Amino acid sequence: EISRSIGQAARGSAEISQAVQQMAGNAREVREGASHSAASATELSRLAQDQSALVARFRY
């Protein structure tokens, strides 16, 4: 009985460890996605400023 309980506890610990590793991987992917989104937003802002400057030259 004790041996069986220890085996179940070990399997439970392994499942928890696997779930934590998966969550860490998911968090890493989310962080990378957020970083790419921020870089894209920065580039889009720069392009908008460039375009605004070009349009301003035609107005004046």
Protein Blocks (a to p, Z undefined) as FASTA:
>chain_A
ZZmmmmmmmmmmmmmmmmmmmmmmmmmmmmmmmmmmmmmmmmmmmmmmmmmmmmmmmmZZ
